Amino acid sequence: MPYPAGRHFLQIPGPTNVPDRVLRAISAPTIDHRGPEFAELARAVLAGLKPVFGTSGPVVAYPSSGTGAWEAALVNTMSPGDRVLAFETGHFATLWRNLAGNLGLDVDFVPGDWRHGVDPAAVAEKLAADTGHATRAVCVVHNETSTGVTSRVPEIRQAIDEAGHPALLLVDTVSSLGSVDYRHDEWGVDVTVSCSQKGLLLPPGLGFNAVSEKALHAAESARFPRAYWDWRPIIEANRRGFFPYTPPTNLLYGLRESLALLDEEGLPNVFARHRRHGEATRAAVRAWGLEVLCLDERGHSPVLTAVLVPAEHDADKIRALILDRFDMSLGTGLGRLAGRVFRIGHLGHLNDVSLAGTLAGVQMGLALAGVPVDPGGVNAALRVLEAA
C-alpha cells in the first residue's frame, strides 16, 4: 500500500488514540522525582483519579500494565492456597484466572459461553454453598474486552451481601474505567484494577488499584511475598507526594492532562457519549445483517462491539483487508474467538463523526471481502447519532 494520507484509524479496544493535548503534556522535560514540583504533580493526579474510580480511598499507581495491577490486587489481599471464585466471561477473565493459579491460589472458575456476563444468581449460589467461608475473594471483569460484554457489579455485590459472605470483591475495569459509569465505593468494591491506555487516554504504562478499608485490613494478614507490588510503602510515600521507586514522570504529566479532559467534558457526558456510540455501532451491525456477540441486552458494552462473521469467512482476513485498503485497525478475535469475530473499539478520544467514518470503513471492507451486508448499516448508525 502507498503511504496513506490522513490519520490512521486506531479502532481497537485499547490502546486508544491519545489526544494531542496529552501527547504534548507527556513531551514536557522530565523533572526531579524527589523535588517539590513532582510532589505537586503526584498529589494532583492521585486526587484527580479518585472521582474517576468513584472512591474517597487510596488509589495506588504502578509503572505496569493491567496484568501487573491484577497481580497486585491478589498478592496484597490473599495468601498461598486461598480460594477465589472467578467466572469465565472471556479471554481476559481466563488470563486473570491463569495468573491466580500460577501464584498458587485455588481458583473455582465457573464456565461461561463468552456471550454473557457474570450471573449474580450463580455468585449467590456458590457463596451460599460455601458455609465455611473458604472463598476469600470474588474476581469479576466489569467489561470483558475480548467479547464486548459487561457484568452488573452492583448486583454481584448484592448477591455477596445477601449470602452473608465475607469474601472480598475484586473487579477488573481495565477497559471500562473512564468510559463506563463505575462506582468503587457505592458498589462496595474492595479492589478495582485498571490501567492507563484505554478510557484514561494515555499510552500503556500505568496500572492502578483502588483499595477499600476492608482490602487494606486484609493486606495486614496476607502472606504472599510482595515487595514491588506492596501497597503499604506506596500509600505511605504518596501522602508526601512521592513514590518508593522511580515513577513514570512523563506519563503522570499526561495523566494530569487526561484527567483535565475528562473533567472538562464531565464524566456523565463521557459515559453518555460511550453509550451512544455503542448503540450506534450495534445498530449498524444489525442493519448489515450480522450478529453482535453479546446476547444479553443488559450486558452490551459501551466501549467495544464484537461482531461475528459468517462461518464461511475469516474475520482476520477481513481485518487485514480493511487495514490495507483503509488504514484502519480493528481488534482481533482472542482465544476461542480467533478468526470468528472482529472487534470495533469505540472508546476514548472519539466523537460522532469519527465513529461514522469508522463504520463506513468497516462497511466498505465487508463488501470488498465478499461478506453479504446491507449497505444501510451506516445510515442506521447515523440515525442513532442524529437522534441524540
C-alpha positions in Angstrom: 0.0 0.0 0.0 1.3 3.5 -0.8 1.9 5.9 2.1 -1.6 6.7 3.4 -3.0 10.2 3.6 -4.7 11.3 6.8 -4.6 9.8 10.3 -4.6 6.1 11.0 -7.9 4.9 12.4 -7.0 3.0 15.5 -10.3 1.3 16.3 -9.1 -1.5 18.6 -10.5 -1.5 22.1 -7.2 -0.2 23.5 -4.6 1.1 23.4 -6.7 4.0 22.2 -6.0 7.2 20.4 -4.0 9.6 22.6 -5.3 13.2 22.4 -2.8 15.8 21.1 -3.1 17.7 24.4 -2.0 14.6 26.3 0.9 13.9 23.9 2.1 17.5 24.3 2.0 17.1 28.1 4.0 13.9 28.0 6.7 15.6 25.9 7.5 18.1 28.8 11.0 18.0 30.2 11.5 15.4 32.9 11.8 16.8 36.5 13.4 15.6 39.7 11.0 12.9 41.1 12.1 13.8 44.6 11.6 17.6 44.3 8.6 19.9 45.2 7.4 20.3 41.7 6.9 16.5 41.3 5.2 16.3 44.7 2.6 18.8 43.5 2.1 16.8 40.3 1.7 13.5 42.2 -0.8 14.9 44.6 -2.8 16.4 41.8 -3.1 13.2 39.8 -3.7 10.9 42.8 -6.5 13.2 43.9 -7.8 13.5 40.4 -8.1 9.8 39.9 -10.5 9.4 42.9 -13.6 10.8 41.1 -13.0 8.6 38.1 -12.8 5.5 40.3 -15.7 6.8 42.4 -13.8 6.5 45.6 -12.6 8.6 48.5 -10.0 6.0 49.4 -6.4 5.5 48.1 -5.6 4.7 44.5 -2.3 3.0 44.1 -0.4 3.7 40.8 2.2 1.4 39.4 4.6 1.6 36.4 2.9 -1.5 35.0 0.4 -3.0 32.6 -3.1 -4.1 33.7 -1.6 -7.5 34.3 0.6 -6.1 37.0 -2.4 -4.5 38.6 -4.2 -7.9 38.6 -1.2 -9.4 40.4 -1.0 -6.5 42.9 -4.7 -6.9 43.8 -4.2 -10.6 44.6 -0.8 -10.6 46.4 -1.9 -7.8 48.7 -5.1 -9.5 49.8 -4.5 -13.2 49.5 -2.3 -16.0 50.9 -0.9 -19.0 49.1 -3.6 -21.7 48.8 -6.6 -19.3 49.3 -9.7 -20.0 47.3 -11.0 -17.4 44.9 -14.2 -17.5 42.8 -14.0 -16.4 39.2 -16.1 -16.5 36.1 -15.3 -17.4 32.5 -16.7 -14.3 30.7 -14.0 -14.2 28.1 -10.3 -14.2 27.3 -9.2 -11.7 29.9 -11.2 -13.4 32.7 -9.4 -16.6 31.7 -6.0 -14.9 31.8 -6.7 -13.5 35.3 -7.7 -17.0 36.4 -4.4 -18.3 35.0 -2.4 -15.7 36.8 -4.1 -16.5 40.1 -3.4 -20.2 39.6 0.2 -19.5 38.8 0.5 -17.6 42.1 -0.7 -20.7 43.9 -4.3 -19.7 44.5 -7.1 -22.3 44.4 -9.4 -20.9 41.7 -13.0 -22.0 41.4 -13.6 -21.0 37.8 -17.3 -21.0 36.7 -17.6 -21.9 33.0 -19.3 -19.5 30.6 -20.2 -19.1 27.0 -18.3 -15.8 26.4 -21.6 -14.2 25.3 -23.0 -13.3 28.8 -21.6 -11.5 31.8 -21.4 -12.9 35.3 -24.7 -14.2 36.6 -25.4 -12.7 40.0 -27.5 -15.8 40.8 -24.5 -18.0 40.2 -22.5 -15.9 42.7 -25.2 -16.2 45.3 -25.4 -20.0 44.7 -21.7 -20.5 45.0 -21.3 -18.4 48.2 -24.4 -19.8 49.9 -22.9 -23.3 49.5 -19.6 -22.1 51.0 -20.8 -22.3 54.6 -17.2 -22.4 55.9 -16.3 -19.2 54.1 -13.3 -20.7 52.4 -13.7 -18.4 49.4 -11.6 -15.3 50.1 -12.4 -13.2 47.1 -14.8 -13.0 44.1 -13.0 -11.8 40.9 -15.1 -10.2 38.2 -14.2 -8.5 34.9 -16.5 -5.5 34.6 -16.1 -5.1 30.8 -14.7 -8.1 29.0 -12.5 -6.6 26.3 -12.5 -9.8 24.2 -16.3 -10.1 23.9 -17.9 -6.7 24.4 -19.9 -8.0 27.4 -20.3 -6.1 30.7 -21.2 -7.6 34.1 -23.5 -6.0 36.6 -21.3 -5.2 39.5 -23.9 -3.8 41.9 -26.0 -7.0 41.5 -22.9 -9.1 42.2 -22.2 -7.1 45.3 -25.8 -7.6 46.4 -25.5 -11.3 45.9 -22.4 -11.4 48.1 -24.1 -9.4 50.8 -27.3 -11.4 50.7 -25.3 -14.6 51.1 -23.8 -13.1 54.2 -20.4 -13.9 52.9 -17.2 -12.1 53.9 -15.4 -12.5 50.5 -13.7 -9.5 49.0 -14.9 -8.2 45.7 -12.1 -7.6 43.1 -13.1 -6.0 39.9 -11.2 -5.5 36.6 -12.1 -2.2 35.0 -9.2 -2.2 32.5 -11.4 -1.3 29.5 -14.3 0.4 31.3 -12.7 3.0 33.7 -13.2 6.5 32.4 -15.7 5.3 29.8 -18.4 3.5 31.6 -20.2 4.5 34.8 -18.3 2.9 37.7 -18.6 3.5 41.5 -16.0 1.8 43.6 -17.3 3.0 47.0 -21.0 3.0 46.3 -20.9 -0.5 44.8 -18.9 -1.9 47.7 -15.9 -3.0 45.6 -12.8 -3.9 47.6 -10.1 -3.7 44.9 -10.6 -2.0 41.5 -8.0 -2.9 38.9 -7.3 -0.7 35.9 -4.6 0.8 33.6 -3.8 3.8 31.5 -4.2 3.0 27.9 -8.0 3.0 27.4 -10.5 5.3 29.0 -7.8 7.3 30.7 -6.5 8.4 27.2 -2.8 7.5 27.8 -0.2 5.2 26.3 0.3 1.9 28.1 2.5 2.0 31.2 0.4 2.7 34.3 -1.5 0.2 36.4 -3.9 1.1 39.2 -5.5 -0.4 42.3 -8.3 1.5 44.1 -8.4 0.0 47.6 -11.2 -0.2 50.2 -10.7 -0.2 54.0 -11.6 -3.9 54.1 -8.9 -4.7 51.5 -6.3 -2.7 53.5 -7.3 -4.7 56.5 -6.9 -8.0 54.5 -3.4 -6.8 53.4 -2.3 -6.9 57.1 -2.7 -10.7 57.3 -2.0 -11.6 53.6 1.0 -13.9 53.4 2.1 -13.7 49.7 5.6 -12.3 49.4 5.4 -8.9 48.0 7.8 -6.0 47.5 7.3 -4.1 44.3 3.5 -4.6 44.5 3.2 -3.9 48.2 0.5 -1.2 48.8 1.8 -0.1 52.2 5.1 1.7 51.3 3.4 3.2 48.2 0.5 4.7 50.1 2.8 6.0 52.8 5.1 7.7 50.2 2.1 9.1 48.3 1.0 11.0 51.4 4.1 13.2 50.9 3.6 13.3 47.1 6.3 10.8 46.3 6.8 7.1 45.4 9.1 4.4 46.9 10.5 3.8 43.4 11.3 5.9 40.3 7.9 6.9 38.9 7.0 7.4 35.2 7.1 11.1 35.5 6.1 12.0 31.9 3.1 9.6 32.0 2.0 11.4 35.1 2.2 14.7 33.2 -0.1 13.0 30.6 -2.4 11.7 33.3 -2.9 15.2 34.7 -3.9 16.4 31.3 -6.2 13.4 30.5 -8.0 13.9 33.9 -8.5 17.6 32.9 -10.0 16.5 29.6 -12.4 14.1 31.4 -13.3 16.8 33.9 -13.9 19.4 31.1 -16.3 17.1 29.3 -17.9 15.9 32.5 -18.0 12.3 33.4 -21.8 11.9 32.9 -21.3 13.3 29.4 -18.3 10.9 28.8 -20.5 8.0 29.8 -23.4 9.1 27.7 -21.2 9.5 24.7 -19.9 6.0 25.0 -23.4 4.6 25.4 -24.5 6.5 22.3 -21.5 5.1 20.3 -22.2 1.6 21.4 -25.9 1.8 20.5 -25.0 3.3 17.1 -22.4 0.6 16.3 -24.8 -2.2 17.2 -27.5 -0.6 15.0 -25.0 -0.7 12.1 -24.0 -4.3 12.8 -27.6 -5.5 12.9 -28.6 -3.5 9.8 -25.7 -5.1 8.0 -27.3 -8.5 8.8 -24.5 -9.6 11.1 -24.6 -10.7 14.7 -23.4 -8.9 17.8 -21.5 -11.4 20.0 -23.2 -10.3 23.3 -26.5 -12.0 23.8 -27.7 -10.1 26.9 -29.3 -6.8 26.3 -28.3 -5.7 29.8 -24.7 -6.5 29.1 -23.8 -4.7 25.8 -20.5 -2.9 26.2 -20.4 0.9 25.6 -16.8 0.7 24.6 -16.5 -2.0 22.0 -18.6 -4.3 19.9 -17.6 -7.8 18.9 -19.0 -8.8 15.5 -19.5 -12.4 14.5 -18.7 -13.1 10.8 -20.5 -15.7 8.7 -18.9 -19.2 9.1 -17.5 -19.2 5.6 -15.5 -16.0 6.2 -12.3 -15.4 8.2 -12.5 -12.4 10.5 -8.8 -11.9 10.4 -8.7 -11.7 6.6 -11.4 -9.1 6.8 -9.4 -7.1 9.3 -6.3 -7.4 7.1 -8.2 -6.1 4.1 -9.6 -3.1 6.0 -6.1 -2.3 7.3 -4.6 -2.5 3.8 -7.3 -0.5 2.0 -8.5 2.0 4.6 -5.6 2.2 7.1 -7.9 1.2 9.9 -7.0 -1.3 12.7 -9.8 -3.4 14.2 -9.5 -5.7 17.2 -8.8 -9.4 16.5 -10.7 -12.3 18.0 -8.9 -13.7 21.0 -8.8 -17.3 22.4 -11.7 -19.4 21.2 -13.0 -16.4 19.1 -9.9 -16.3 16.9 -10.9 -15.9 13.2 -14.6 -15.8 14.2 -15.0 -12.1 15.3 -13.6 -8.7 14.8 -13.9 -6.0 17.4 -14.8 -2.4 16.8 -13.4 -0.2 19.5 -15.4 3.0 20.2 -13.9 4.3 23.4 -11.6 7.1 24.5 -11.0 10.2 22.4 -13.7 9.7 19.8 -16.6 11.8 18.5 -19.7 11.1 16.4 -18.0 11.9 13.1 -15.0 9.7 13.8 -17.4 6.8 14.7 -19.3 7.4 11.4 -16.1 7.2 9.5 -15.1 4.1 11.3 -18.4 2.3 10.5 -18.2 3.5 6.8 -14.7 1.9 6.6 -15.9 -1.4 8.1 -18.9 -1.4 5.8 -16.7 -0.9 2.7 -14.3 -3.5 3.9 -17.0 -6.1 4.5 -18.4 -5.5 1.0 -14.9 -5.9 -0.5 -14.3 -9.1 1.4 -17.4 -10.6 -0.1 -19.5 -10.6 3.1 -23.1 -10.0 2.1 -24.1 -6.9 4.0 -27.0 -4.4 3.7 -25.4 -1.1 2.8 -27.9 0.7 5.1 -25.8 -0.1 8.1 -24.0 3.2 8.3 -27.3 5.1 7.9 -28.8 3.1 10.8 -25.9 4.2 12.9 -26.3 7.8 11.8 -30.0 7.8 12.8 -28.9 6.9 16.3 -26.3 9.6 16.4 -28.7 12.2 15.0 -31.5 11.3 17.5 -29.1 12.0 20.3 
